[in-house]
Amino acid sequence: MLDDHVLVDAHVHVPVLTSLAPAWIQWARDFGPEGILDRVWDADGRPRPEVLDELFAEQGVDAALLFCEYSPRATGYQRFDDLLPLVEHNPRRFRPVANVNPHLHFPIADEVRRQLDLGAAALKLHPVHGGFRCDDAQLYPAYAVLEERGVPLVVHCGTSSFPGSRNELASPEFLLPVARDFPGLDVVLAHGGRGWWYDAAAFMTLSHPNVWIELSGLPPKRLPEYYAKYDLRRLARRWIFATDWPGVPGTAANARAVVDLGLDDELAGLVLGGNALRVYAGLDHLAPPPGGDAA
């Protein structure tokens, strides 16, 4: 809990370091807390579950959604199955998020089902690092599985500085047919249009009841600037808190900085955790009982 609110960090990376491109390691050193790689990862580059659990407990994080990514042309491999020991250590705090790349996984729906069967809270796609468009018909069988199971789609919607990135593929307009053709599928715009798509992401979110903005990688104090054309309180009702950990100085500090934008208690509760509980799978244990507090 953070100030009596459920806190969900909906965008966390804890890969095996030896499977990554050097640029990812440098990114974590440049933007994360000092010494974070030495604290959380062992000498073989594997994350220490007990240390990670303690760290997020210290930050008041009730649930951390752990990302994987199959992007050999950019950041390397963050394999889904590498997340499972972390989830096994504390399944109440950690939930894995699935990932597929249409250039690597076929039949794509089979791999989505496999990862969902292992407890994935969502499916994350990274078109910028993976080199594909999200309106590609190859991905439609995956979307059908998600809609059927009530599991959301998370899409990297913003620029990336990693070598090999194809930033032109981040535009939210590629998700318009997805939101239209799968009206029962929640679509989460990770990074909220970072770069030059903030207006497009905000407009799409406010005009589609199944589209959300996820705040990873966005400095909270600059959110009013990024979404200056919109009523911030109205838009914030569609926000999901996230950090892009470990590329953030501190989870709790970021969360409080979002609240300090002027969110009242009810709205703060939605942004910090309430919206995530509504959208992602496998977080029911954090929902407060009728008339009670969260477990």
Order of alpha helices (4+ residues) and beta strands (2+ residues): beta-alpha-alpha-alpha-beta-beta-beta-alpha-beta-beta-alpha-beta-alpha-alpha-beta-alpha-beta-alpha-beta-alpha-alpha-beta-alpha-alpha-alpha
